[in-house]
Amino acid sequence: MAFFTRPTSASAAVRIVDPNTQDEPVQQPQSRKDSVTRQCRNIMIYGFCKYADKGCMYYHPPAQDASQPTTRSESPVITSSISAQAVNAPVFVPKSSASFPSFKSSHEAMRASLSSPSPSPPDYQSIQEPQATYSPYSFSDLSDSVTSQMSQLSPHFYDDPQQFNNYPSDYEQAAADIPYYSASAPMFLREPLNYHLYTPAIPSTLPFVSSSSDSHFVPQSSELRQTLQSRSETIRGVPPIGLNLPEELQGYHTLTPLDTLVGSERRKFGNWFSVVYRAINSTNGAPYALRRIENFRLMHQTAFSAIEAWSRIQHPNIVSVHEAFTTRAFNDSSLVVVYSYYPDAQTLYDVHLKPKSPPFQQAFQNQTGTQTPQFTPVPERTIWSYIIQIASAIKKVHEAKLAVRMIDTTKILVTGRNRIRIGSCGIVDVLMHDAHQDMHLSQLEDLTMFGRLIFALCCNNASATTNGNFQKSLEIMGRLYSPEIKTLGLFLISKSHPNKNINAVFEMIGTRVVNELDDALSGQDRLENELLGELENARLVRLLCKFGFINERPEFARDPRWSETGDRYIIKLFRDYVFHQIDEHGNPVTNLSHVLTCLSKLDAGTDEKVMLVARDEQSCLVVSYKEIKSCIEAAFNDLARAGR
């Protein structure tokens, strides 16, 4: 039989019983005329029928036409009936190949064919024997799908037996190479926000406040919005699982490490290992940066007096110090100093001095084989900006009778476009409390460290003034930068100059401060222009909130003052006029410009009149935006008064 048709009646269901059972009555078979043309179900299900020679009334194909039966153990006797719908059941997919020896043998045949040096086409005859009839219970579709998948594999995949036998271990090794599974990753991977979907700010009328151009301190509008959104996302990030950090630390929770280095590469602060965490304050909910000094035992409580002095210094180029305390929450005696947190901040070392990867360095090689300098020089305008900001911070600290002590590329943070702040202030005063130091000598050391920092930025080398690199650094500075920077650097690192102080530094850079002031004021104008665009959003949100408070309040459904005939009816019709307009074909109109225009006129309370049509189109009202605004204010004040 070429094709097995769907049964047309419920009488086609056949009850399969044991012929040796004498207790159950045997159902009368159908007529011989119908049964001889229907193929036996045992042939379709099992490939053979053991009742073929014992009086089975259904059609049994000859041995040369039927599929060769697979050798299997004696099948158990089935006493349950099979419904007519079972014939059209979906293809059975086995969970294990152990129950199907033929499928397992076909898989081994395919594996053997792929492991040969000269792969030949697989023997599909050994995978699945041809069947003369269609059988919905066969698993040939499954074999074909496996065969098609295995044919796409590399023929040398099974050449190495260890690769196949140790497949789980190889999978774990491959998973360990993926950054998502790395234990040192500070955050879980997540989809980035669609920053490009945010609308740009309105254009400014001032030519020097254009939102499409960059300034020294403020980027263009699109980049600024993306930066702010990225910072907001960083602040709300959650720490990875399995770090075993304390849940609460002196009023701070949700500790997240900001340093990704582990093991022998951990950062050191002097002679102590140091780790920086981001934590949330339980009192105000603001994020803070916590620098922890490991295995430090505080001997005198008076050492915290320096932290109190630093907490009184507020400067735009200094990371503010808030408090300090000792704790044993990390299973040791640790010193923790709390600072202000700046999301997505980087150190000067990471931005300018960090070595580039070998592929990046090879890109500088030209065709002749010679290699150009492997670093991009920092623009002179940027270096002068760094010099003025650091000098301003040092002047503020020295006037407070303190010393910075940490003017280093790894402790100065870049918190924005060309904006830097000196971090980790006050820790050295606590760590070196027992050692008496002259404050004047410490301030002179600040200026020396300042000069080394200038040489490091100009030469892209943290040890530009040491290890015999001084003369080469002078040549680089003379070739790439103006003589003023070279003169200032030499003045700061000199040890015998009689008038070496921060005021003398400002006398040398006085003309450059004017340019910095001009750029700072221009950046302020740019930020005010960006804020002007956000003011529109705040006004519209307040109006929409008032609409939500007033319209459709169920508790006032029977109040005449809030009914369809009261003053609130005007507000309801105006809402329909703004949000529920339809076109001539009855389709909703979703015109955001219409909404913004109407809400802006309503917030201004103009005398322009608008016609409000009822929903049944039987009445209309002509009112001005000023009258609608008065109705909204009166209704909202009634609600606020009732709430108080």
Solvent accessible surface area in square Angstrom, and as a share of the most:
residue,aa,sasa,rsa
1,M,93,0.42
2,A,95,0.74
3,F,125,0.52
4,F,21,0.09
5,T,81,0.47
6,R,161,0.59
7,P,22,0.14
8,T,139,0.81
9,S,58,0.37
10,A,88,0.69
11,S,79,0.51
12,A,9,0.07
13,A,36,0.28
14,V,37,0.21
15,R,112,0.41
16,I,33,0.17
17,V,40,0.23
18,D,33,0.17
19,P,71,0.45
20,N,121,0.62
21,T,53,0.31
22,Q,155,0.69
23,D,133,0.69
24,E,77,0.35
25,P,128,0.80
26,V,108,0.62
27,Q,125,0.56
28,Q,155,0.69
29,P,70,0.44
30,Q,75,0.33
31,S,72,0.46
32,R,154,0.56
33,K,171,0.73
34,D,52,0.27
35,S,1,0.01
36,V,61,0.35
37,T,91,0.53
38,R,56,0.20
39,Q,8,0.04
40,C,5,0.03
41,R,27,0.10
42,N,20,0.10
43,I,29,0.15
44,M,17,0.08
45,I,65,0.33
46,Y,63,0.24
47,G,21,0.21
48,F,67,0.28
49,C,13,0.08
50,K,81,0.34
51,Y,40,0.15
52,A,41,0.32
53,D,144,0.75
54,K,153,0.65
55,G,68,0.65
56,C,35,0.21
57,M,47,0.21
58,Y,40,0.15
59,Y,80,0.30
60,H,48,0.21
61,P,22,0.14
62,P,57,0.36
63,A,99,0.77
64,Q,152,0.68
65,D,77,0.40
66,A,26,0.20
67,S,35,0.23
68,Q,137,0.61
69,P,82,0.52
70,T,60,0.35
71,T,128,0.74
72,R,124,0.45
73,S,97,0.62
74,E,136,0.61
75,S,25,0.16
76,P,113,0.71
77,V,69,0.40
78,I,57,0.29
79,T,82,0.48
80,S,73,0.47
81,S,68,0.44
82,I,41,0.21
83,S,63,0.40
84,A,17,0.13
85,Q,138,0.61
86,A,30,0.23
87,V,3,0.02
88,N,69,0.35
89,A,39,0.30
90,P,121,0.76
91,V,56,0.32
92,F,120,0.50
93,V,94,0.54
94,P,20,0.12
95,K,211,0.90
96,S,64,0.41
97,S,43,0.28
98,A,82,0.63
99,S,79,0.51
100,F,33,0.14
101,P,80,0.50
102,S,38,0.25
103,F,26,0.11
104,K,100,0.42
105,S,59,0.38
106,S,5,0.03
107,H,68,0.30
108,E,95,0.42
109,A,42,0.32
110,M,6,0.03
111,R,85,0.31
112,A,63,0.49
113,S,25,0.16
114,L,18,0.09
115,S,47,0.30
116,S,38,0.24
117,P,126,0.79
118,S,91,0.59
119,P,69,0.43
120,S,71,0.46
121,P,117,0.73
122,P,28,0.18
123,D,88,0.46
124,Y,121,0.46
125,Q,100,0.44
126,S,56,0.36
127,I,16,0.08
128,Q,52,0.23
129,E,66,0.30
130,P,91,0.57
131,Q,76,0.34
132,A,65,0.50
133,T,22,0.13
134,Y,116,0.44
135,S,13,0.08
136,P,14,0.09
137,Y,69,0.26
138,S,24,0.16
139,F,43,0.18
140,S,28,0.18
141,D,86,0.45
142,L,35,0.17
143,S,3,0.02
144,D,79,0.41
145,S,45,0.29
146,V,38,0.22
147,T,9,0.05
148,S,56,0.36
149,Q,117,0.52
150,M,13,0.06
151,S,61,0.40
152,Q,155,0.69
153,L,73,0.36
154,S,61,0.40
155,P,45,0.28
156,H,111,0.50
157,F,63,0.26
158,Y,25,0.09
159,D,70,0.36
160,D,70,0.36
161,P,77,0.48
162,Q,108,0.48
163,Q,74,0.33
164,F,67,0.28
165,N,94,0.48
166,N,65,0.33
167,Y,126,0.48
168,P,88,0.55
169,S,60,0.39
170,D,66,0.34
171,Y,139,0.53
172,E,116,0.52
173,Q,113,0.50
174,A,56,0.43
175,A,18,0.14
176,A,64,0.49
177,D,104,0.54
178,I,81,0.41
179,P,94,0.59
180,Y,108,0.41
181,Y,131,0.50
182,S,42,0.27
183,A,99,0.77
184,S,54,0.35
185,A,29,0.22
186,P,50,0.31
187,M,63,0.28
188,F,92,0.38
189,L,114,0.57
190,R,159,0.58
191,E,146,0.65
192,P,100,0.63
193,L,76,0.38
194,N,85,0.44
195,Y,38,0.14
196,H,148,0.66
197,L,122,0.61
198,Y,104,0.39
199,T,105,0.61
200,P,108,0.68
201,A,12,0.09
202,I,88,0.45
203,P,116,0.73
204,S,32,0.20
205,T,134,0.78
206,L,86,0.43
207,P,118,0.74
208,F,123,0.51
209,V,2,0.01
210,S,38,0.25
211,S,19,0.12
212,S,87,0.56
213,S,56,0.36
214,D,83,0.43
215,S,27,0.17
216,H,28,0.13
217,F,29,0.12
218,V,8,0.05
219,P,13,0.08
220,Q,63,0.28
221,S,4,0.03
222,S,72,0.46
223,E,70,0.31
224,L,22,0.11
225,R,50,0.18
226,Q,91,0.40
227,T,45,0.26
228,L,90,0.45
229,Q,57,0.25
230,S,34,0.22
231,R,66,0.24
232,S,40,0.26
233,E,39,0.17
234,T,38,0.22
235,I,46,0.24
236,R,169,0.62
237,G,12,0.12
238,V,92,0.53
239,P,37,0.23
240,P,20,0.13
241,I,155,0.79
242,G,61,0.59
243,L,62,0.31
244,N,145,0.75
245,L,47,0.24
246,P,25,0.16
247,E,156,0.70
248,E,99,0.45
249,L,4,0.02
250,Q,108,0.48
251,G,27,0.26
252,Y,6,0.02
253,H,65,0.29
254,T,53,0.31
255,L,5,0.03
256,T,0,0.00
257,P,22,0.14
258,L,70,0.35
259,D,35,0.18
260,T,68,0.39
261,L,69,0.34
262,V,97,0.56
263,G,52,0.50
264,S,118,0.76
265,E,113,0.51
266,R,87,0.32
267,R,102,0.37
268,K,112,0.47
269,F,6,0.03
270,G,64,0.61
271,N,128,0.66
272,W,65,0.23
273,F,72,0.30
274,S,3,0.02
275,V,23,0.13
276,V,21,0.12
277,Y,11,0.04
278,R,2,0.01
279,A,0,0.00
280,I,32,0.16
281,N,22,0.11
282,S,68,0.44
283,T,132,0.77
284,N,93,0.48
285,G,48,0.46
286,A,35,0.27
287,P,32,0.20
288,Y,28,0.11
289,A,15,0.11
290,L,1,0.00
291,R,37,0.13
292,R,24,0.09
293,I,0,0.00
294,E,16,0.07
295,N,108,0.56
296,F,20,0.08
297,R,148,0.54
298,L,39,0.19
299,M,130,0.58
300,H,97,0.43
301,Q,134,0.59
302,T,90,0.52
303,A,2,0.02
304,F,29,0.12
305,S,65,0.42
306,A,18,0.14
307,I,6,0.03
308,E,103,0.46
309,A,23,0.18
310,W,2,0.01
311,S,35,0.23
312,R,177,0.64
313,I,10,0.05
314,Q,114,0.51
315,H,30,0.13
316,P,83,0.52
317,N,12,0.06
318,I,4,0.02
319,V,4,0.03
320,S,16,0.10
321,V,5,0.03
322,H,79,0.35
323,E,71,0.32
324,A,18,0.14
325,F,23,0.10
326,T,54,0.31
327,T,16,0.09
328,R,155,0.57
329,A,44,0.34
330,F,27,0.11
331,N,149,0.76
332,D,25,0.13
333,S,19,0.12
334,S,0,0.00
335,L,0,0.00
336,V,1,0.00
337,V,0,0.00
338,V,0,0.00
339,Y,9,0.04
340,S,26,0.17
341,Y,27,0.10
342,Y,59,0.22
343,P,19,0.12
344,D,75,0.39
345,A,31,0.24
346,Q,97,0.43
347,T,24,0.14
348,L,0,0.00
349,Y,64,0.24
350,D,42,0.22
351,V,57,0.33
352,H,39,0.17
353,L,14,0.07
354,K,109,0.46
355,P,97,0.61
356,K,78,0.33
357,S,63,0.40
358,P,90,0.57
359,P,97,0.61
360,F,90,0.37
361,Q,50,0.22
362,Q,115,0.51
363,A,82,0.63
364,F,60,0.25
365,Q,91,0.41
366,N,71,0.36
367,Q,189,0.84
368,T,112,0.65
369,G,62,0.59
370,T,84,0.49
371,Q,77,0.34
372,T,61,0.36
373,P,88,0.55
374,Q,74,0.33
375,F,38,0.16
376,T,104,0.60
377,P,58,0.37
378,V,10,0.06
379,P,85,0.54
380,E,50,0.23
381,R,79,0.29
382,T,16,0.09
383,I,0,0.00
384,W,6,0.02
385,S,0,0.00
386,Y,6,0.02
387,I,3,0.01
388,I,11,0.06
389,Q,12,0.05
390,I,1,0.01
391,A,0,0.00
392,S,35,0.23
393,A,0,0.00
394,I,0,0.00
395,K,64,0.27
396,K,79,0.33
397,V,0,0.00
398,H,22,0.10
399,E,108,0.48
400,A,47,0.36
401,K,154,0.65
402,L,22,0.11
403,A,0,0.00
404,V,2,0.01
405,R,42,0.15
406,M,28,0.13
407,I,5,0.02
408,D,55,0.29
409,T,9,0.05
410,T,48,0.28
411,K,25,0.11
412,I,0,0.00
413,L,45,0.23
414,V,22,0.13
415,T,12,0.07
416,G,23,0.22
417,R,77,0.28
418,N,30,0.15
419,R,66,0.24
420,I,1,0.01
421,R,39,0.14
422,I,2,0.01
423,G,4,0.04
424,S,9,0.06
425,C,1,0.00
426,G,1,0.01
427,I,0,0.00
428,V,26,0.15
429,D,19,0.10
430,V,2,0.01
431,L,22,0.11
432,M,76,0.34
433,H,74,0.33
434,D,105,0.54
435,A,48,0.37
436,H,178,0.79
437,Q,78,0.35
438,D,75,0.39
439,M,64,0.28
440,H,110,0.49
441,L,112,0.56
442,S,12,0.08
443,Q,34,0.15
444,L,50,0.25
445,E,80,0.36
446,D,0,0.00
447,L,2,0.01
448,T,11,0.06
449,M,38,0.17
450,F,1,0.00
451,G,0,0.00
452,R,106,0.39
453,L,6,0.03
454,I,2,0.01
455,F,0,0.00
456,A,4,0.03
457,L,4,0.02
458,C,0,0.00
459,C,9,0.05
460,N,38,0.20
461,N,57,0.29
462,A,70,0.54
463,S,35,0.23
464,A,2,0.01
465,T,31,0.18
466,T,67,0.39
467,N,127,0.65
468,G,79,0.76
469,N,41,0.21
470,F,62,0.26
471,Q,125,0.56
472,K,132,0.56
473,S,4,0.03
474,L,27,0.13
475,E,114,0.51
476,I,23,0.12
477,M,0,0.00
478,G,46,0.45
479,R,157,0.57
480,L,71,0.36
481,Y,19,0.07
482,S,25,0.16
483,P,100,0.63
484,E,85,0.38
485,I,0,0.00
486,K,64,0.27
487,T,75,0.44
488,L,1,0.01
489,G,0,0.00
490,L,65,0.32
491,F,21,0.09
492,L,0,0.00
493,I,32,0.16
494,S,35,0.22
495,K,179,0.76
496,S,106,0.68
497,H,81,0.36
498,P,119,0.75
499,N,98,0.50
500,K,18,0.07
501,N,67,0.35
502,I,12,0.06
503,N,83,0.42
504,A,17,0.13
505,V,0,0.00
506,F,50,0.21
507,E,147,0.66
508,M,75,0.33
509,I,1,0.00
510,G,36,0.34
511,T,113,0.66
512,R,66,0.24
513,V,48,0.28
514,V,89,0.51
515,N,71,0.36
516,E,15,0.07
517,L,101,0.50
518,D,74,0.38
519,D,35,0.18
520,A,45,0.35
521,L,94,0.47
522,S,38,0.24
523,G,3,0.03
524,Q,95,0.42
525,D,48,0.25
526,R,3,0.01
527,L,89,0.44
528,E,96,0.43
529,N,14,0.07
530,E,15,0.07
531,L,108,0.54
532,L,89,0.44
533,G,12,0.11
534,E,68,0.30
535,L,90,0.45
536,E,67,0.30
537,N,78,0.40
538,A,42,0.33
539,R,57,0.21
540,L,22,0.11
541,V,85,0.49
542,R,140,0.51
543,L,14,0.07
544,L,78,0.39
545,C,67,0.40
546,K,41,0.17
547,F,10,0.04
548,G,60,0.58
549,F,107,0.44
550,I,4,0.02
551,N,19,0.10
552,E,112,0.50
553,R,78,0.28
554,P,114,0.72
555,E,101,0.45
556,F,54,0.22
557,A,73,0.57
558,R,229,0.84
559,D,46,0.24
560,P,101,0.64
561,R,136,0.50
562,W,35,0.12
563,S,35,0.22
564,E,93,0.42
565,T,127,0.74
566,G,19,0.18
567,D,89,0.46
568,R,23,0.08
569,Y,49,0.18
570,I,31,0.16
571,I,0,0.00
572,K,35,0.15
573,L,5,0.02
574,F,0,0.00
575,R,39,0.14
576,D,18,0.09
577,Y,59,0.23
578,V,4,0.02
579,F,75,0.31
580,H,101,0.45
581,Q,59,0.26
582,I,113,0.57
583,D,50,0.26
584,E,149,0.67
585,H,143,0.64
586,G,44,0.43
587,N,79,0.41
588,P,109,0.69
589,V,57,0.33
590,T,132,0.77
591,N,74,0.38
592,L,123,0.61
593,S,72,0.47
594,H,43,0.19
595,V,22,0.13
596,L,73,0.36
597,T,65,0.38
598,C,5,0.03
599,L,2,0.01
600,S,40,0.26
601,K,57,0.24
602,L,0,0.00
603,D,44,0.23
604,A,73,0.57
605,G,15,0.14
606,T,50,0.29
607,D,107,0.56
608,E,85,0.38
609,K,127,0.54
610,V,14,0.08
611,M,108,0.48
612,L,1,0.00
613,V,68,0.39
614,A,7,0.05
615,R,146,0.53
616,D,92,0.47
617,E,136,0.61
618,Q,152,0.68
619,S,64,0.41
620,C,69,0.41
621,L,67,0.33
622,V,92,0.53
623,V,16,0.09
624,S,8,0.05
625,Y,6,0.02
626,K,119,0.50
627,E,84,0.38
628,I,0,0.00
629,K,69,0.29
630,S,68,0.44
631,C,25,0.15
632,I,4,0.02
633,E,59,0.27
634,A,53,0.41
635,A,0,0.00
636,F,57,0.24
637,N,68,0.35
638,D,32,0.16
639,L,27,0.13
640,A,32,0.25
641,R,142,0.52
642,A,83,0.64
643,G,69,0.67
644,R,214,0.78
